[in-house]
Amino acid sequence: MLINKSPSPPKTRTMSPTYDYSTLFYLNPLPNWVYEIDTFQILDVNQAATQHYGYSREEFLGMTIKELRPEEHIPKLLDAHKEIEKKQENISFGVFTHQKKCGERISMDINGHKIDFLEKQCMLITCRDVTLEKKEEQHLKLLESVITNTNDAILITEAEPFDEPGPRIIFVNEAFTKMTGYTSQEVIGKTPRILQGPKSDKEELDRLSKAIRKWESCEITTINYKKNGEPFWINFSVSPVADEDGWYTHWIAIERDVSELNNEKIQNELLAEISSVFSIKTDLKKSLDQLCQLTLDFGEYSFCEVWLPNMHQNALKLYAKQYSDSSARRFYQEASEVNAFDYGEGLPGLVWKKMIPILLENAGQEELFIRNNAAKKAGLNTVFGFPLIHQNEKVGMMIVGAKMGSFQVRRHQSTLAKLESFVGSEIKRKRLEGELSYLFDYSPDIICLTDFNGKFLKINKAGCKILGYQEKDIIGFPFDNFVHPADKDISTNEVLNLNENAFNFENRLVKRNGEVVWLSWNGNASLDEGVIYATAKDITEEKKLKELVNDASKMARFGGWEIDLVNDQIHWSEVVHQIHETDPMKFKPSLNKGLDFYREDHKLLVSEIFENTILTGEPFDYEAPLITALGNQVWIRAIGSTEFSNGRCIRIFGSFQDIHSSKSNSLQLEEVLGSISDAFFAVDRNWNITYFNKEAENIFQRKEKDLLGKNIWKELEPAKDSFLSTTFEKVSLTQKSENLEYNYPGDGKWYQINMYPSNGGVSVYLKNIDNRKRTEEKLQKAYDEKNKILESIGDAFFAVNNDFIVTYWNNTAERLIGVKRNEVLGKNLWEVFPDAVKLSFYDNYHKVLQNNESITFEEYYGIWLEVNAYPSDKGISIFFRDISERREQEKELQALNDMLKKYIYDLETSNEQLEQFAFIASHDLQEPLRMISSYLNLLQNNYRHQLDQKASKYIFFAADGAKKMKRIILDLLEYSRAGKFSEGLEVTHLDEIMQDYLMLRKRIIKEKSAKISIDKLPKVVCFRVPLVQTLHSLLDNAIKYSKEDIPSEISLSVFENEEEWSFQIKDNGIGIDPIFFDKIFIIFQRLHNRDQYSGTGIGLSIAKKNVESWGGKIWVESKPDAGSAFYFTIKKPKE
């Protein structure tokens, strides 16, 4: 019984009678269509195409194949059809971007075949959707890029063993090499434990070990060691990776160097301890001793010293030292007399003089280190000296020393650098404590001390002078007695508000002579002591200057504004009101009212600027026209900043300036710039585009209105972070013009660019010089290639003139012949190589000169050489190469060819003998069998009544044995012929083969009640006869080995793979035990006796021989009582 699983194809159109394609076309699960090659008009389409693209059949037939593609991909379609008339058979067009009816873009792999359809030259197309494959491919590339280029180190190991030596490393990325110094070749195959050392955190490592044994992810921070032995802090997370069956196969670790973070933590702790040491009320010597001890403990150094200037400020003196080991103790014993250096003398003096840190990696050998002999005897290798400064002032210097390499100093160099100013400041503070009383007396500002009631307890001389009173007239009197009457409330509240220790404010005091003086006060309240420390600076002159500035602002029409978003209030200065021509007494500004003043075409822009500022906190600086309350147009410039609290904008403030006059002049200038022939644009100090003329629009294909106010490096992104952007910054910084020639990556063209500083920004003129530049490049390239070819070619090369004087001799010739260029140039070739005269070189080179024709030959000159000599205008050019290896390979290849010929001969002889045996078996052995069978039949027919039942039975057995023997001989003959293809490859219709089979086996199919299901079958290119024989054998077996009283269900399916066709014949028969899978394909091997199932066991062996002969594979999947599935493959022919 045949079951057709596919729907009936539509019968609207058919191919030319030459092709019977309709069933395959309409029922193909892949999209198919036919289009006319000349017009691209779609003439027929299958159901799969309409379903996949979303168009109805009628819509498809009204379209061309161009309409299936986005417009920008049509040129690719046209390129694919160039010289299409020369292409034959199957045409692989490749992957194209198509567009469904819904607008979705998909990637389709297109294959076509020329056909004649409706008397037109057409193309039959088959498509396969590869969109998901392309996305997955891109995803995999992205993952690979992430792993390769991430800054975090990635390490992958095997899953086990847990115990020593531990799992082996199988992969590390480049970041791992940068972090540890180990290359992948040095660590792959080794355990990650090679990175551990004496300072590695054992507790963290134990916790990691326990997690790994439980197959759990874990994150730890510990110390690892680089290849050079340098320790570093590392944080890494380890996770197990399982395969598809859930078995853990690998560990993946993501590692990050956190040395800087941990060192910063340790550094902060060190600085805190040092600060505490200097805060204790002890003398400077004790503080410095404790400083040295803290530094020793921090860096694990051998010794630490502090050198400070002596009282005469002409030499450095050793003020403090500490040491931690016996090496340092011996060092000081050997150098006990050295405790001072002149400026510029030794390491301390040089560090002091140059104010730079100096590292000596071999102190015992350095002349600069005057105590080098002591260091050598003590075994101290590394010494590092660094200055101590306070606000760029020299304070002293420190020295640390260590037995180990310089990395012990280098890894803490950033911390030691911080000590330069930190310790310098602390030492300075200590030294200045004794000088404070002096400063109190001679400070130009007021320094005073009051109680909480405001009474003066102490005041310096400058305070008395500023106020015009004697000290006795101030001490004991309240502060309020001297305050200007208008400032009494402010001053009293500020001073007496003790909720905060510090305060600062400005007020006016009245001098003894009645003059008013403005003072800026800063103070601190000591609650424990009940006193207030305060200083005051005379700012009378500054106040007067501020008043002048306010007056100038009014003249320059420059005002300020503020928006309080919390209380929804806006403040405009008097000048801002003047610019808007509003009355400050009557007009109350708001944000919306302020925006309404802007000219209509700028309202949206300004509104967006304010919204962005409120959202992001970014400051702004813009120019825009507004229409005043009286209807006048004024250009203004607004600058604004924000104040945020808890992530929310609470205040916007800034300035507002009338720039109408300068802007009018600028607009006139723009008209001039717009008319020049060169491209011109300008950017401000924030790189925002402020002007872009017509020629610039033509070059960059961008409109000025789309660019104004936008960042140039975002809009012309190909030039970002390039030499051009660096030059822009240089012009802006130095305020000097620059010019250059630049190849713009955006269009690949060359431009002459002139840049000029302009109000903090840059003005740019540019001209397209691409044609000139390309011409120069071609000339230069031709010149360079001429010289490079002779030196970079793989062949050796030299040239001689007509007199055989050597004029050129390249590097490869030097290497092959062993003669340097300077030894041969300008000399006669035969004088340099006299032994070559007797060889073929001499005759062949003369033939080239005489005949003016090139020549190629091989010659042995210490090595085998292949020589190509060419005539030139001035002599001969000779190329030669070493072919010794090739000659040796040719010799070996010839020996292999001789062996192969002998093997083929022996194989052909063996095959002929086998064929002769098969012939004998099929003819000579059959003749005696026919005679035996004939006489047995005569004996049975003529003497049947004379023989008893037992004799008849024996005769039957003998005759039956003869028949079986004949069957075996015929099967053996058939097996010997299997795998020999008398015909070539041909296109085979599998539907026709199955129709023939169903007709031939119609009776047995009916007897067995067998149901044969057949999928839609393709046409395949194969050897037809052996394929028919193989299919018949497998289908016959499926029918034969069926279960009793159960109808046979047999299916035939064919699957198309990239390189082959796969066939499946599946049944519900008795099945096969897997232990017999190999046996069933052996000739004459049977799993059942002949009483159960007839046959000789030859069918599967013939099928196997056929399949393997055409290069395919055959196998079976089965279980007893569960049916069987036989598979075999046919390779697709290569195009």
FENTA-V582602 format. One record per backbone hydrogen bond with DSSP energy under -1.0 kcal/mol. NH is the residue of the N-H (numbers start at 1). CO is the residue of the C=O. If there is no record, write none. Layout:
# FENTA-V582602
nh->NH co->CO
nh->NH co->CO
This chain:
# FENTA-V582602
nh->3 co->1012
nh->16 co->116
nh->19 co->16
nh->25 co->21
nh->26 co->22
nh->27 co->23
nh->33 co->125
nh->34 co->44
nh->35 co->123
nh->36 co->41
nh->37 co->121
nh->40 co->36
nh->42 co->63
nh->43 co->34
nh->44 co->34
nh->46 co->32
nh->50 co->46
nh->51 co->47
nh->52 co->48
nh->53 co->49
nh->54 co->50
nh->60 co->56
nh->61 co->57
nh->63 co->60
nh->65 co->40
nh->67 co->64
nh->69 co->66
nh->73 co->70
nh->74 co->71
nh->77 co->73
nh->78 co->74
nh->79 co->75
nh->80 co->76
nh->82 co->79
nh->84 co->81
nh->86 co->83
nh->87 co->84
nh->91 co->112
nh->93 co->110
nh->94 co->110
nh->96 co->108
nh->98 co->106
nh->99 co->68
nh->100 co->104
nh->101 co->53
nh->103 co->100
nh->106 co->98
nh->108 co->96
nh->109 co->128
nh->110 co->94
nh->111 co->126
nh->112 co->91
nh->113 co->124
nh->115 co->122
nh->117 co->120
nh->120 co->117
nh->122 co->115
nh->123 co->35
nh->124 co->113
nh->125 co->33
nh->126 co->111
nh->127 co->31
nh->128 co->109
nh->130 co->107
nh->134 co->130
nh->135 co->131
nh->136 co->132
nh->137 co->133
nh->138 co->134
nh->139 co->135
nh->140 co->136
nh->141 co->137
nh->142 co->138
nh->143 co->139
nh->144 co->140
nh->145 co->141
nh->146 co->142
nh->147 co->143
nh->148 co->144
nh->149 co->145
nh->150 co->146
nh->153 co->255
nh->155 co->253
nh->156 co->171
nh->157 co->251
nh->158 co->168
nh->159 co->249
nh->166 co->163
nh->169 co->190
nh->170 co->156
nh->171 co->156
nh->173 co->154
nh->177 co->173
nh->178 co->174
nh->179 co->175
nh->180 co->176
nh->181 co->177
nh->188 co->184
nh->189 co->169
nh->190 co->187
nh->194 co->191
nh->195 co->192
nh->196 co->193
nh->200 co->197
nh->205 co->201
nh->206 co->202
nh->207 co->203
nh->208 co->204
nh->209 co->205
nh->210 co->206
nh->211 co->207
nh->212 co->208
nh->213 co->209
nh->215 co->212
nh->216 co->211
nh->218 co->238
nh->220 co->236
nh->222 co->234
nh->224 co->232
nh->225 co->195
nh->226 co->230
nh->227 co->180
nh->229 co->226
nh->232 co->224
nh->234 co->222
nh->235 co->256
nh->236 co->220
nh->237 co->254
nh->238 co->218
nh->239 co->252
nh->241 co->250
nh->243 co->247
nh->246 co->243
nh->249 co->241
nh->250 co->241
nh->251 co->157
nh->252 co->239
nh->253 co->155
nh->254 co->237
nh->255 co->153
nh->256 co->235
nh->258 co->233
nh->262 co->258
nh->263 co->259
nh->264 co->260
nh->265 co->261
nh->266 co->262
nh->267 co->263
nh->268 co->264
nh->269 co->265
nh->270 co->266
nh->271 co->267
nh->272 co->268
nh->273 co->269
nh->274 co->270
nh->275 co->271
nh->276 co->272
nh->277 co->273
nh->278 co->274
nh->279 co->275
nh->280 co->276
nh->282 co->280
nh->287 co->283
nh->288 co->284
nh->289 co->285
nh->290 co->286
nh->291 co->287
nh->292 co->288
nh->293 co->289
nh->294 co->290
nh->295 co->291
nh->296 co->292
nh->297 co->293
nh->298 co->294
nh->299 co->295
nh->300 co->296
nh->302 co->401
nh->303 co->401
nh->304 co->322
nh->305 co->399
nh->306 co->320
nh->307 co->397
nh->308 co->317
nh->310 co->315
nh->313 co->310
nh->316 co->341
nh->317 co->308
nh->318 co->339
nh->319 co->306
nh->320 co->306
nh->322 co->304
nh->324 co->302
nh->329 co->325
nh->330 co->326
nh->331 co->327
nh->332 co->328
nh->333 co->329
nh->334 co->330
nh->335 co->331
nh->338 co->335
nh->341 co->316
nh->345 co->342
nh->349 co->345
nh->350 co->346
nh->351 co->347
nh->352 co->348
nh->353 co->349
nh->354 co->350
nh->355 co->351
nh->358 co->385
nh->360 co->383
nh->363 co->381
nh->365 co->362
nh->370 co->368
nh->372 co->369
nh->375 co->371
nh->376 co->372
nh->377 co->373
nh->378 co->374
nh->379 co->375
nh->380 co->375
nh->381 co->402
nh->382 co->402
nh->383 co->360
nh->384 co->400
nh->385 co->358
nh->386 co->398
nh->388 co->396
nh->389 co->420
nh->390 co->393
nh->393 co->390
nh->395 co->388
nh->396 co->388
nh->397 co->307
nh->398 co->386
nh->399 co->305
nh->400 co->384
nh->401 co->303
nh->402 co->382
nh->408 co->405
nh->409 co->406
nh->410 co->406
nh->411 co->407
nh->412 co->409
nh->413 co->410
nh->416 co->412
nh->417 co->413
nh->418 co->414
nh->419 co->415
nh->422 co->418
nh->423 co->419
nh->425 co->421
nh->426 co->422
nh->427 co->423
nh->428 co->424
nh->429 co->425
nh->430 co->426
nh->431 co->427
nh->432 co->428
nh->433 co->429
nh->435 co->432
nh->439 co->435
nh->440 co->436
nh->441 co->437
nh->442 co->438
nh->443 co->439
nh->446 co->536
nh->448 co->534
nh->449 co->458
nh->450 co->532
nh->451 co->455
nh->454 co->451
nh->456 co->477
nh->457 co->449
nh->458 co->449
nh->460 co->447
nh->464 co->460
nh->465 co->461
nh->466 co->462
nh->467 co->463
nh->468 co->464
nh->469 co->464
nh->473 co->470
nh->474 co->471
nh->475 co->471
nh->476 co->456
nh->477 co->474
nh->479 co->454
nh->481 co->478
nh->482 co->479
nh->484 co->508
nh->487 co->484
nh->491 co->487
nh->492 co->488
nh->493 co->489
nh->494 co->490
nh->495 co->491
nh->496 co->492
nh->498 co->496
nh->503 co->523
nh->505 co->521
nh->507 co->519
nh->509 co->517
nh->510 co->482
nh->511 co->515
nh->512 co->467
nh->514 co->511
nh->517 co->509
nh->519 co->507
nh->520 co->537
nh->521 co->505
nh->522 co->535
nh->523 co->503
nh->524 co->533
nh->525 co->501
nh->526 co->531
nh->530 co->526
nh->531 co->526
nh->532 co->450
nh->533 co->524
nh->534 co->448
nh->535 co->522
nh->536 co->446
nh->537 co->520
nh->539 co->518
nh->543 co->539
nh->544 co->540
nh->545 co->541
nh->546 co->542
nh->547 co->543
nh->548 co->544
nh->549 co->545
nh->550 co->546
nh->551 co->547
nh->552 co->548
nh->553 co->549
nh->554 co->550
nh->555 co->551
nh->556 co->552
nh->558 co->553
nh->559 co->656
nh->561 co->654
nh->562 co->571
nh->563 co->652
nh->564 co->569
nh->565 co->650
nh->569 co->564
nh->571 co->562
nh->573 co->560
nh->577 co->573
nh->578 co->574
nh->579 co->575
nh->580 co->576
nh->582 co->577
nh->587 co->583
nh->594 co->590
nh->595 co->591
nh->596 co->592
nh->598 co->595
nh->599 co->625
nh->602 co->599
nh->606 co->602
nh->607 co->603
nh->608 co->604
nh->609 co->605
nh->610 co->606
nh->611 co->607
nh->612 co->608
nh->613 co->609
nh->614 co->610
nh->615 co->611
nh->616 co->612
nh->617 co->613
nh->620 co->640
nh->622 co->638
nh->624 co->636
nh->626 co->634
nh->627 co->597
nh->628 co->632
nh->629 co->580
nh->631 co->628
nh->634 co->626
nh->636 co->624
nh->637 co->657
nh->638 co->622
nh->639 co->655
nh->640 co->620
nh->641 co->653
nh->643 co->651
nh->645 co->648
nh->648 co->645
nh->650 co->643
nh->651 co->643
nh->652 co->563
nh->653 co->641
nh->654 co->561
nh->655 co->639
nh->656 co->559
nh->657 co->637
nh->658 co->557
nh->659 co->635
nh->663 co->659
nh->664 co->660
nh->665 co->661
nh->666 co->662
nh->667 co->663
nh->668 co->664
nh->669 co->665
nh->670 co->666
nh->671 co->667
nh->672 co->668
nh->673 co->669
nh->674 co->670
nh->675 co->672
nh->679 co->766
nh->681 co->764
nh->682 co->691
nh->683 co->762
nh->684 co->688
nh->687 co->684
nh->689 co->710
nh->690 co->682
nh->691 co->682
nh->693 co->680
nh->697 co->693
nh->698 co->694
nh->699 co->695
nh->700 co->696
nh->701 co->697
nh->707 co->704
nh->708 co->704
nh->709 co->689
nh->710 co->707
nh->712 co->687
nh->715 co->711
nh->716 co->712
nh->719 co->716
nh->720 co->717
nh->722 co->719
nh->726 co->722
nh->727 co->723
nh->728 co->724
nh->729 co->725
nh->730 co->726
nh->731 co->727
nh->732 co->728
nh->733 co->729
nh->734 co->730
nh->735 co->731
nh->738 co->755
nh->740 co->753
nh->742 co->751
nh->744 co->749
nh->747 co->744
nh->748 co->744
nh->751 co->742
nh->752 co->767
nh->753 co->740
nh->754 co->765
nh->755 co->738
nh->756 co->763
nh->758 co->761
nh->761 co->758
nh->762 co->683
nh->763 co->756
nh->764 co->681
nh->765 co->754
nh->766 co->679
nh->767 co->752
nh->769 co->750
nh->773 co->769
nh->774 co->770
nh->775 co->771
nh->776 co->772
nh->777 co->773
nh->778 co->774
nh->779 co->775
nh->780 co->776
nh->781 co->777
nh->782 co->778
nh->783 co->779
nh->784 co->780
nh->785 co->781
nh->786 co->782
nh->787 co->783
nh->788 co->784
nh->789 co->785
nh->792 co->788
nh->793 co->789
nh->796 co->880
nh->798 co->878
nh->799 co->808
nh->800 co->876
nh->801 co->805
nh->804 co->801
nh->806 co->827
nh->807 co->799
nh->808 co->799
nh->810 co->797
nh->814 co->810
nh->815 co->811
nh->816 co->812
nh->817 co->813
nh->818 co->814
nh->823 co->820
nh->824 co->821
nh->825 co->821
nh->826 co->806
nh->827 co->824
nh->829 co->804
nh->832 co->828
nh->833 co->829
nh->836 co->833
nh->837 co->834
nh->844 co->840
nh->845 co->841
nh->846 co->842
nh->847 co->843
nh->848 co->844
nh->849 co->845
nh->850 co->846
nh->851 co->847
nh->852 co->848
nh->855 co->869
nh->857 co->867
nh->859 co->865
nh->861 co->863
nh->865 co->859
nh->866 co->881
nh->867 co->857
nh->868 co->879
nh->869 co->855
nh->870 co->877
nh->872 co->875
nh->876 co->800
nh->877 co->870
nh->878 co->798
nh->879 co->868
nh->880 co->796
nh->881 co->866
nh->883 co->864
nh->887 co->883
nh->888 co->884
nh->889 co->885
nh->890 co->886
nh->891 co->887
nh->892 co->888
nh->893 co->889
nh->894 co->890
nh->895 co->891
nh->896 co->892
nh->897 co->893
nh->898 co->894
nh->899 co->895
nh->900 co->896
nh->901 co->897
nh->902 co->898
nh->903 co->899
nh->904 co->900
nh->905 co->901
nh->906 co->902
nh->907 co->903
nh->908 co->904
nh->909 co->905
nh->910 co->906
nh->911 co->907
nh->912 co->908
nh->913 co->909
nh->914 co->910
nh->915 co->911
nh->916 co->912
nh->917 co->913
nh->918 co->914
nh->919 co->915
nh->920 co->916
nh->921 co->917
nh->922 co->918
nh->923 co->919
nh->925 co->920
nh->927 co->923
nh->929 co->925
nh->930 co->926
nh->931 co->927
nh->932 co->928
nh->933 co->929
nh->934 co->930
nh->935 co->931
nh->936 co->932
nh->937 co->933
nh->938 co->934
nh->939 co->935
nh->940 co->936
nh->941 co->937
nh->942 co->938
nh->943 co->939
nh->947 co->943
nh->952 co->948
nh->953 co->949
nh->954 co->950
nh->955 co->951
nh->956 co->952
nh->957 co->953
nh->958 co->954
nh->959 co->955
nh->960 co->956
nh->961 co->957
nh->962 co->958
nh->963 co->959
nh->964 co->960
nh->965 co->961
nh->966 co->962
nh->967 co->963
nh->968 co->964
nh->969 co->965
nh->970 co->966
nh->971 co->967
nh->972 co->968
nh->973 co->969
nh->974 co->970
nh->975 co->971
nh->976 co->972
nh->977 co->973
nh->978 co->974
nh->980 co->977
nh->986 co->1022
nh->988 co->1020
nh->990 co->1018
nh->993 co->989
nh->994 co->990
nh->995 co->991
nh->996 co->992
nh->997 co->993
nh->998 co->994
nh->999 co->995
nh->1000 co->996
nh->1001 co->997
nh->1005 co->1001
nh->1006 co->1002
nh->1007 co->1003
nh->1008 co->1004
nh->1010 co->1005
nh->1011 co->1048
nh->1012 co->1
nh->1013 co->1050
nh->1014 co->3
nh->1015 co->1052
nh->1020 co->988
nh->1022 co->986
nh->1027 co->1023
nh->1028 co->1024
nh->1029 co->1025
nh->1030 co->1026
nh->1031 co->1027
nh->1032 co->1028
nh->1033 co->1029
nh->1034 co->1030
nh->1035 co->1031
nh->1036 co->1032
nh->1037 co->1033
nh->1038 co->1034
nh->1039 co->1035
nh->1040 co->1036
nh->1041 co->1037
nh->1042 co->1040
nh->1046 co->1043
nh->1050 co->1011
nh->1051 co->1066
nh->1052 co->1013
nh->1053 co->1064
nh->1055 co->1062
nh->1057 co->1060
nh->1061 co->1130
nh->1062 co->1055
nh->1063 co->1128
nh->1064 co->1053
nh->1065 co->1126
nh->1066 co->1051
nh->1067 co->1124
nh->1070 co->1041
nh->1076 co->1073
nh->1077 co->1074
nh->1080 co->1076
nh->1082 co->1079
nh->1085 co->1082
nh->1093 co->1089
nh->1102 co->1098
nh->1103 co->1099
nh->1104 co->1100
nh->1105 co->1101
nh->1106 co->1102
nh->1107 co->1103
nh->1108 co->1104
nh->1109 co->1105
nh->1110 co->1106
nh->1112 co->1107
nh->1115 co->1127
nh->1117 co->1125
nh->1119 co->1123
nh->1121 co->1070
nh->1122 co->1119
nh->1125 co->1117
nh->1126 co->1065
nh->1127 co->1115
nh->1128 co->1063
nh->1129 co->1113
nh->1130 co->1061
nh->1132 co->1059
